[in-house]
């Protein structure tokens, strides 16, 4: 472990971290957060800051440590990170990647396994928000690698600050924070960290970038724009969506039609992907046709609107009269016969109404 570093910038304090978390609101009244922790400086800094942030709001965090089992020392390092966190008053959980490892594409497979284990842990614990410690240096490296591959505009915007998964909401609050300030945060508190040797292994592209120097990333502000859009979409979800006891969601048809076209499209896409359980949003042309139907006035097929029901990307849309009102609303459910886990619709919505979260595993333990 190391307790020194050549950088001497300002540590990240609680007020700064609160500003970094503000764009991801709303959260629960007493927020519970999962934080991916490797034992390195970045994730340890994030765990400390998130722990203080959640505690000040009556909540808590769970540090999630993944042991990939790729090096003999990995298990001991995971236990060491757990003990360090325990000494800081932070609960932790270790998950191990078991089974045969691929001979090719090892880094990609390890990343996929890590996120799968993190998502499963959050689901089991009923955690709605998973924080990861990608920071400004990581973002610059990502953009440099995607530039080398001639990625399109979305790829060159870098990593998204918010990613909505069926189980959990992935948050990257440190994307605009330089790594040196995270080092300073640990140094100011006397907290040691572990440097993962894979970070300097020249077999990996990111490690070679760090060795040779990352080209200055020309950030156009697209990542900030995208984060703002995510916040706007979450707010629209809170205003327009209503959870149902059958695991579906009711959408206020009138309010949906009043939204700006782009926001309406993003919200509908988010609901469909979450309820349908797909890895990708619905196709643009199919979504556009669905939006025309969602926002159109009820046809003369009776007040129930049953003749206007349709399906899209694993979801069933039904136009029904809302309870206690003569107004019509759209009910969205997973298609009949569709198997799989109950989805999250979306995490920001259930942050305000956690009792209604359909993704929680309520089976006896």
N, C-alpha and C positions, 0 to 999 in steps of 0.2 A: 504494500500500500504506500501511497505517497501523501505527503502533507505540505508540499511546496510546489511552486510554479513560478515561472519568470514573469508572468503577466501581473500587472498591478492596477487593474481598473476598479471601478466601484462595484461592490457587491450588490446583488439584487435584494431590495428590501421588501417588506410586506406591502407597502403602498404601491410600489411599482408592479408587484405581482398581481395585486387586486385590479389594477388597470388593464393588465394583460388578460385577466379572466373576464372582465366586464363584457366584451363582445360575445361571449358564449352564453350569456344569460338567456332564459331563466334557468335557475337551479331549484332544487327542492328547498323547503324551509330549513331543513337540517341536511345539507348536501353530503352524500356519500360518493367518494371518488375512488376509482381504481387508478393506480399509477404504475406503469411499467418501469421496473428498476433492474438494472444490470449490475450495479455496484460501481459503475463509472461515474465520473464527475457530473456529467450532464443529468443523468437520471436521479442521482442522489440529491443534487440541487433542487430538481423539480419536486422530489418527494418531500424535502424539508419545507419548501415554500408552499406546496399544496397542503401539507399537514397543518401548517400555521393558518392558512387561509380557511380551511374547512373547520378547524377547531374554533376559530373566532366566530363562526356562524352556527355553532352547535352541531357540526357534522364531524366526519372522520374520513380517513383514507385507508385503503388497503393496498400495500405495496405488493405487486405481482412480479415474481422472479421466475424466469424461464431458464432451466438448465438444459441446454441443447445436447449435452453429452458428447461433444465433439473433441474435447480435450480431457486428459486424465484429471486435470486440476479443476475442471468446471464444477463438479459437485461440491468440492470444498469451498470454492469461491462463492457459490450460491448460499451455502450455509453461513459463510463469513458475512455476506451482505445482509442476511436475515438477522444475524446477531447484532450487527452495527445498527440496523434500523430499530431493533428491539431496545437498544440502549438509548435511542432517540425518542422512544415512546410511540413508535410506529409499528402497527401490526403488519405482518407479511405472510405471504403464501408462496411456496415453491411448487412449480409445475415442471415436469420433466418430459422431454421429447424422447420417447422410447421407440424401439423398432429399428429396422434396417435403415441406413442412410444411403442416399443415392450417390453414385460415383461421379455423376456430372451435375452441374447446376446446384452445387451444394448450398451456396449462399442464398439463392432464391428459395430453395426448399426449406432451409432453416428459417427464413423470414416468414414463409407461409405457415410453418408449424408454430412459430412464436405467436403470430396473430391469432391463429386458431385456438391455442391454449389460453391466451389472454381473453378472448371473447367468451370461451366456455366458462372461465372462472368468474367473469363479470355476470354472466347469466345465472350461474348457480347462486351467487351472492345477492342478486337483485340490484346490481350496480348499473346505473344509467350512463355514467360518463367515465371514459377511460382516457387518461392523460399520458402522452408520450413526449419524450424530451428532445425531439428534433428542434434545432436552433438555427440561427442565421447562417452559420458556417455550413451546416448540413444542407440548408436550402441552396446556398451558392454552389455547392458541389453537385447537388441534384440538377440544377439548371445547366451547369457546365456539361454534365454527362448527357443530358437530353439534347443540348445544343449540338454536341458531337454526333448524335444520332439523327439530327434534323427533325426533331419533334415538332408538332404543330403548336398553335398558340396556347392550347390548354396545357400541354406538357411543359412549355417554356414559362408558364406561370408558377411552376414549382409545385411543392407539396401543398395540399389543401389544409387550411387551418381546422376545418371541420369535415368529418366524414360520418355520414349516418349509416350504420349497419342495422340489420334487424334486431340484434341483441343489445347493442350499446352504441353510444355516440363517442367517436374518437375525436379528441381535442389535442391540438398542438399549440399551447399558449406561448411557447418560447421561440416561435419562428423568426421574430425580429430581434432576438436577444443574442449578441455575440457570445461565443463559447468562453472567451476570456472572463466575462463577467460571472459566468456560472462557476468557473474555477475560483474566482475571488470570493464568491458567496461561501464556498466550503472553507477556504483558507481563513476567512474572517471568523469562522465558528470553530476552527480547529478540527474539522471533520475529514478523515482520510478517505481515499478512494482507490479503486483498482483500475489499472489501465489494461484493457483487453488487448492481447497481442495481435488479434486479427485486424485491429485498426491500423496496424503498420505492416501487414502482410502484403507484399507486392503482388501476390496472385490476384488480389481483389482490386477492381477499378477505383473504388473510392480511396483505398489506401494509397494507390499510385498518385491520385490527384493531390492528396495531402503531402506526399513526399515531394512532388514536383511543383506544388503551389497551385492553388485553385485560381483560374482566371476570374477577374472581377465580373460578377454577374450583373448584367444590365437589367435590373428590376424595373419593370414598367409600372408597378403598382397593381398589376393584375391580381396578385395574391391578396392584397388588401381589399380590392373590389370584390373578389370572390368571397372573402370572409364576411364582408358587409351584406352580400346577397344571402349568405347562409343565415345570418342573424335576422334578416328581413323575412325569410321563409319560415324560420322558427316562430317569429311573432305572428305571422299569418296563421300558422297552424294552431297556436294557442287561441286565436280569435275565432276561427272557423270550424275547428274539429270538436266533436263530442264523442267520447268513448261510449261504447255500448256493452251490455253485459254478455252478448254473444261473441265478443272478440272483434266485432267490426267497428266502424267509425261512421258517424253521421257528418255530412258536410252541408253547411248552410248554402243553399243554391243561390240565393239572392246576393249574399255577401261575396261568394266566389265570383259571380259575374261582375261585381264592382271593382275587383282587384285589377291592377295593371296587367296587361297581357303576359309579360315576362314572368311576373310574380305568380300569376295564376298557373302558368305552365310549370314552374318549378315546384309549387306546392302539390299539384296533382301528380307530377312525376314522383315526388318523394313518397306520397301516400301509396301509390301503386307499387313502387319498388319495395316498400316496407311490408305492406300487407301481402303482396304476391310472393315475397321472399326471394326475388331475383337478385342476381349479382350485378345486374346492370339496369338502368332505367328503361322504360318502354321506348320503342322506336318513335322518332319524332313525328312521322306522318300519322301513325296510329294514335299518338297522344293528341295531336291537333284535331283529328276527327272526333275523339272522345270529348275534348273540351267544348266543341261546338254543341254536342248533345248535352253536356253537363250544364251549360249556361243558357240553353234555349228555353223559351217559355214552354210550359206543359202543353202538349198537343191535346186535341179533343178526343182522348181515349179514356176519359173518366178521371176523376180527381186523384185516383191512386197512382196514375202514371205507369201502370204495370206494362203497358205496351212499349215503354221506352227502355226497359232493362237491357243491359248488354254486358259483355265481359271484355277485359283488357289485361293482358300479361299476368294471368293467374288470379285476377280479381273479378268479382261479380258486383256490378253497379245496379242498384234498384232505386227507383224514384218512388218515394212513399210520403204520405201525409205525416207531418211531425206530430208527436203526442201533444194533445192540448192545444192544437193550432190548426188552422186551415191551410197553412203554408206547406209547400212541398220541400223535401230535403232528399239528398242522395245518401243512400246507405251503401257502404263499401265493405265487402267481406272477402275472405279467401274463397276461391271457387269451391263448389261442393265436391267432396271427395279428395280434395287436396290434402296431402299428408305433410307432416313436418311440424316444427315448433311454432308456437304462437309468436307473432312478430311484435315489434315495437313501433308505435305510430305517433309521431316520431319521438325521440327521447326528450326533446325540448318541451313537448306538450305534456308528457308524463312527469316532467320535472315539477310542473305546477300541480299535477294531480296524481301523485305516485300510487295512491290506492287503486287507481284504475289501470295500472300498468299490466297489460296482458302478457308481457314476456316473462313475468316472474314464475318460477317453478314452485308451485304450491303443493306438490306431492309430498306425502309424509317422508321423513328421512329416517 
